[in-house]
Amino acid sequence: MRVWYANDGWGVIDSEDTPGGCWAHFSTVLVRGYRALRAGESVTLDYEPAQQDGFSFRAVEVWPADQEPYRTETEAQDPPDAYRSTLRITHGDPKDPDPA
């Protein structure tokens, strides 16, 4: 763990597989209690390619390397959707300027 900003709830993880660092949000931290990590701590992580705050990778799940991941019942059922959204734009018939 390169750095963890506890007050802001995010940090950066360095690994050979994530050159430049991997952005991590507290919602992806799988520990009991307050979801935080410590700078210098060894962690295990799953990540995805993403553009997040200047980083090319984003953590999907992360937990201290010397612990088992702790998932709440909800997390065990559904993967976290931190900072994901969908936008669908549908264009009407160009011959009909007022489709309503």
CYANA upper distance limits for C-alpha pairs under 8 A (distance plus 0.5 A):
  1 MET  CA     11 GLY  CA      8.23
  1 MET  CA     12 VAL  CA      6.85
  1 MET  CA     13 ILE  CA      5.03
  1 MET  CA     14 ASP  CA      6.78
  1 MET  CA     37 LEU  CA      8.20
  1 MET  CA     38 ARG  CA      7.29
  1 MET  CA     39 ALA  CA      5.57
  1 MET  CA     40 GLY  CA      5.50
  1 MET  CA     41 GLU  CA      5.76
  1 MET  CA     42 SER  CA      6.62
  1 MET  CA     43 VAL  CA      7.19
  2 ARG  CA     11 GLY  CA      7.98
  2 ARG  CA     12 VAL  CA      6.02
  2 ARG  CA     13 ILE  CA      5.77
  2 ARG  CA     14 ASP  CA      6.57
  2 ARG  CA     39 ALA  CA      5.90
  2 ARG  CA     40 GLY  CA      6.45
  3 VAL  CA     11 GLY  CA      5.81
  3 VAL  CA     12 VAL  CA      5.93
  3 VAL  CA     13 ILE  CA      7.66
  3 VAL  CA     38 ARG  CA      7.65
  3 VAL  CA     39 ALA  CA      5.07
  3 VAL  CA     40 GLY  CA      7.82
  4 TRP  CA      9 GLY  CA      8.07
  4 TRP  CA     10 TRP  CA      6.42
  4 TRP  CA     11 GLY  CA      4.55
  4 TRP  CA     12 VAL  CA      7.09
  4 TRP  CA     36 ALA  CA      8.18
  4 TRP  CA     37 LEU  CA      6.83
  4 TRP  CA     38 ARG  CA      6.44
  4 TRP  CA     39 ALA  CA      6.10
  5 TYR  CA      9 GLY  CA      6.28
  5 TYR  CA     10 TRP  CA      5.96
  5 TYR  CA     11 GLY  CA      6.20
  6 ALA  CA     10 TRP  CA      7.25
  6 ALA  CA     36 ALA  CA      6.90
  6 ALA  CA     37 LEU  CA      8.41
  9 GLY  CA     25 HIS  CA      6.49
  9 GLY  CA     26 PHE  CA      5.53
  9 GLY  CA     36 ALA  CA      7.72
 10 TRP  CA     23 TRP  CA      7.82
 10 TRP  CA     24 ALA  CA      5.95
 10 TRP  CA     25 HIS  CA      4.90
 10 TRP  CA     26 PHE  CA      6.15
 11 GLY  CA     23 TRP  CA      6.51
 11 GLY  CA     24 ALA  CA      5.75
 11 GLY  CA     25 HIS  CA      7.20
 12 VAL  CA     21 GLY  CA      6.43
 12 VAL  CA     22 CYS  CA      5.91
 12 VAL  CA     23 TRP  CA      5.28
 12 VAL  CA     24 ALA  CA      6.42
 13 ILE  CA     21 GLY  CA      5.96
 13 ILE  CA     22 CYS  CA      5.47
 13 ILE  CA     23 TRP  CA      7.04
 13 ILE  CA     24 ALA  CA      7.66
 14 ASP  CA     18 THR  CA      7.07
 14 ASP  CA     19 PRO  CA      7.77
 14 ASP  CA     20 GLY  CA      7.72
 14 ASP  CA     21 GLY  CA      5.21
 14 ASP  CA     22 CYS  CA      6.79
 15 SER  CA     19 PRO  CA      7.30
 15 SER  CA     21 GLY  CA      7.43
 15 SER  CA     22 CYS  CA      8.40
 18 THR  CA     22 CYS  CA      6.43
 18 THR  CA     56 SER  CA      8.29
 18 THR  CA     57 PHE  CA      6.96
 20 GLY  CA     55 PHE  CA      7.32
 20 GLY  CA     56 SER  CA      7.96
 21 GLY  CA     55 PHE  CA      6.92
 21 GLY  CA     56 SER  CA      8.07
 21 GLY  CA     57 PHE  CA      7.50
 22 CYS  CA     47 TYR  CA      8.14
 22 CYS  CA     55 PHE  CA      6.79
 22 CYS  CA     56 SER  CA      7.49
 22 CYS  CA     57 PHE  CA      5.21
 22 CYS  CA     58 ARG  CA      5.77
 22 CYS  CA     59 ALA  CA      6.83
 23 TRP  CA     52 GLN  CA      7.25
 23 TRP  CA     53 ASP  CA      8.19
 23 TRP  CA     55 PHE  CA      6.75
 23 TRP  CA     57 PHE  CA      6.69
 23 TRP  CA     58 ARG  CA      5.23
 23 TRP  CA     59 ALA  CA      6.56
 24 ALA  CA     28 THR  CA      7.43
 24 ALA  CA     29 VAL  CA      8.49
 24 ALA  CA     58 ARG  CA      6.44
 24 ALA  CA     59 ALA  CA      5.45
 24 ALA  CA     60 VAL  CA      8.28
 24 ALA  CA     62 VAL  CA      8.31
 25 HIS  CA     29 VAL  CA      7.71
 25 HIS  CA     59 ALA  CA      7.86
 25 HIS  CA     82 ALA  CA      8.22
 26 PHE  CA     35 ARG  CA      6.10
 26 PHE  CA     36 ALA  CA      6.70
 27 SER  CA     35 ARG  CA      7.69
 27 SER  CA     80 PRO  CA      8.00
 27 SER  CA     82 ALA  CA      7.23
 28 THR  CA     59 ALA  CA      7.32
 28 THR  CA     60 VAL  CA      6.28
 28 THR  CA     61 GLU  CA      5.24
 28 THR  CA     62 VAL  CA      6.52
 28 THR  CA     80 PRO  CA      7.29
 28 THR  CA     82 ALA  CA      7.98
 29 VAL  CA     35 ARG  CA      6.16
 29 VAL  CA     36 ALA  CA      7.22
 29 VAL  CA     37 LEU  CA      8.23
 29 VAL  CA     61 GLU  CA      6.56
 29 VAL  CA     62 VAL  CA      5.46
 29 VAL  CA     63 TRP  CA      6.15
 30 LEU  CA     35 ARG  CA      7.59
 30 LEU  CA     61 GLU  CA      7.27
 30 LEU  CA     62 VAL  CA      6.56
 30 LEU  CA     63 TRP  CA      5.68
 30 LEU  CA     69 PRO  CA      5.66
 30 LEU  CA     70 TYR  CA      5.38
 30 LEU  CA     71 ARG  CA      6.43
 31 VAL  CA     35 ARG  CA      6.51
 31 VAL  CA     36 ALA  CA      8.32
 31 VAL  CA     63 TRP  CA      6.89
 31 VAL  CA     64 PRO  CA      8.42
 31 VAL  CA     69 PRO  CA      6.78
 31 VAL  CA     70 TYR  CA      5.50
 31 VAL  CA     71 ARG  CA      7.98
 32 ARG  CA     70 TYR  CA      6.64
 37 LEU  CA     41 GLU  CA      7.70
 37 LEU  CA     63 TRP  CA      8.41
 37 LEU  CA     64 PRO  CA      7.98
 41 GLU  CA     64 PRO  CA      7.55
 42 SER  CA     64 PRO  CA      6.57
 42 SER  CA     65 ALA  CA      5.96
 42 SER  CA     66 ASP  CA      8.32
 43 VAL  CA     62 VAL  CA      7.12
 43 VAL  CA     63 TRP  CA      6.00
 43 VAL  CA     64 PRO  CA      4.78
 43 VAL  CA     65 ALA  CA      4.81
 43 VAL  CA     66 ASP  CA      8.29
 44 THR  CA     62 VAL  CA      6.15
 44 THR  CA     63 TRP  CA      6.03
 44 THR  CA     64 PRO  CA      6.63
 44 THR  CA     65 ALA  CA      5.55
 45 LEU  CA     59 ALA  CA      7.13
 45 LEU  CA     60 VAL  CA      7.90
 45 LEU  CA     61 GLU  CA      6.01
 45 LEU  CA     62 VAL  CA      4.71
 45 LEU  CA     63 TRP  CA      7.06
 46 ASP  CA     59 ALA  CA      6.42
 46 ASP  CA     60 VAL  CA      5.93
 46 ASP  CA     61 GLU  CA      5.65
 46 ASP  CA     62 VAL  CA      6.93
 47 TYR  CA     57 PHE  CA      7.08
 47 TYR  CA     58 ARG  CA      6.01
 47 TYR  CA     59 ALA  CA      4.66
 47 TYR  CA     60 VAL  CA      5.41
 47 TYR  CA     61 GLU  CA      7.37
 48 GLU  CA     57 PHE  CA      6.19
 48 GLU  CA     58 ARG  CA      6.00
 48 GLU  CA     59 ALA  CA      6.92
 48 GLU  CA     60 VAL  CA      7.15
 49 PRO  CA     56 SER  CA      6.40
 49 PRO  CA     57 PHE  CA      5.01
 49 PRO  CA     58 ARG  CA      6.86
 50 ALA  CA     55 PHE  CA      8.00
 50 ALA  CA     56 SER  CA      5.72
 50 ALA  CA     57 PHE  CA      5.42
 50 ALA  CA     58 ARG  CA      6.32
 51 GLN  CA     55 PHE  CA      6.18
 51 GLN  CA     56 SER  CA      5.32
 51 GLN  CA     57 PHE  CA      7.00
 51 GLN  CA     58 ARG  CA      8.12
 52 GLN  CA     56 SER  CA      7.05
 52 GLN  CA     57 PHE  CA      7.51
 52 GLN  CA     58 ARG  CA      7.10
 60 VAL  CA     80 PRO  CA      7.56
 62 VAL  CA     69 PRO  CA      8.34
 63 TRP  CA     67 GLN  CA      7.67
 63 TRP  CA     68 GLU  CA      8.03
 63 TRP  CA     69 PRO  CA      6.24
 64 PRO  CA     68 GLU  CA      8.26
 64 PRO  CA     69 PRO  CA      8.30
 71 ARG  CA     75 GLU  CA      5.91
 71 ARG  CA     76 ALA  CA      6.19
 72 THR  CA     76 ALA  CA      6.70
 73 GLU  CA     77 GLN  CA      7.05
 74 THR  CA     78 ASP  CA      6.71
 75 GLU  CA     79 PRO  CA      6.37
 75 GLU  CA     80 PRO  CA      7.14
 92 GLY  CA     96 ASP  CA      7.81
 92 GLY  CA     97 PRO  CA      8.37
 92 GLY  CA     99 PRO  CA      7.04
 93 ASP  CA     97 PRO  CA      7.92
 93 ASP  CA     99 PRO  CA      7.99
